[in-house]
Structures are given as C-alpha cells and as structure tokens.
C-alpha cells in the first residue's frame, strides 16, 4: 500500500501548536511515560535543558511554570514548557485515589542535564515571578 492511500484513511485531531525556542545543534530527544502516585506533589522546582511537550494519558495534574498561573491539565489534554531558564514549579497529581500518567517528549540540550533542581536562593530571588493560581 502506498503512503498516499494510507494517509487518506487516517484522521487526526490537533491538540496543540506552539513555536518552540531555538533548539541547539546536537540536541537529542527523549520520550518517556511518567506515573504520579495518588496525591503526589511531583518533583520540586526544577528546569529542563530544552522544550518539553506532553500529553495527559490518565488523571489530572496541577502544572505550574515561572511567569504563568498554575492550571489543571486533564486526561486528553496537551501541554508544553519552553525549558531553558524557565522554572517548572509544579507537576502534582490532583487525584488522591489513583495515579495520574502522562507522556512527555523532551528535547535535551547537549552536555546539559535534562533536569536541574532549582536552589532555595534562586527561588527566593525569583519569588515575584511566581503567579497565584487563577
């Protein structure tokens, strides 16, 4: 079967369109499924070396990035973060009775750890960039 025949039978739904920041030469891509146990607050404040694109497979997650109000991501919704210097404050499971599960595709800059934890000093210095939940 040729590709034209295959693609004419496929249907799709756009979940999200974003223009990511510059991606450094030599970056690599990592795809991972993450499970958050019931009520888990997630990893503490951190940053990613490059953009992260995600899709919520199951459950609900509270998501908070520097400069944006925290918001809820539900099953079937897409999300993204620019990475780089932007602090990722929260990715918490909002469900107390079951896991929340999501898929992420991370673009990892060369020679930089995929995740870097943010120090208490930096959090204090950037406290004004953290917005209240909308």
C-alpha positions, -999 to 999 in steps of 0.1 A, spaced: 0 0 0 14 34 -9 17 63 15 -10 84 -2 -35 56 3 -25 52 40 -28 89 48 -62 93 31 -76 68 56 -61 84 86 -79 110 107 -64 133 133 -71 160 159 -47 188 165 -41 190 203 -16 219 204 5 241 181 35 260 196 66 276 182 94 262 204 125 283 212 158 277 194 169 241 196 207 238 199 227 217 174 234 183 188 203 181 210 186 147 214 150 137 220 138 116 249 102 102 251 90 90 285 58 79 302 56 92 338 33 80 366 25 101 396 12 82 426 -21 93 442 -17 128 457 20 130 448 33 166 447 57 158 420 93 168 416 103 200 434 111 232 414 134 224 385 142 233 349 147 213 318 175 217 294 152 222 264 115 223 255 91 196 268 59 186 251 34 164 269 1 146 267 -20 136 297 -29 99 294 -48 95 327 -58 115 356 -53 152 364 -22 172 371 -16 207 386 10 223 363 29 255 371 57 273 352 75 305 360 56 336 349 23 317 345 -6 309 368 -9 273 379 -35 254 359 -51 219 357 -42 195 329 -68 167 324 -68 134 306 -66 140 268 -50 175 270 -16 185 257 9 208 274 44 222 269 71 242 285 100 261 269 127 247 291 160 266 294 159 292 322 122 288 329 114 273 364 90 244 364 74 247 399 47 221 400 35 189 383 14 174 410 -12 146 409 -46 161 419 -62 127 425 -60 111 459 -73 77 448 -53 68 417 -22 75 396 -20 102 370 0 93 339 14 115 312 37 111 282 65 137 276 88 143 247 118 163 258 144 180 237 176 178 256 204 202 250 239 187 245 261 184 276 234 197 299 214 176 324 178 170 313 166 181 348 184 206 371 169 213 405 165 250 415 181 262 447 163 278 476 183 310 470 171 312 433 135 305 443 137 334 468 153 357 443 126 349 417 96 349 441 79 377 422 78 356 390 55 330 407 19 338 400 -11 328 421 -34 301 409 -60 315 385 
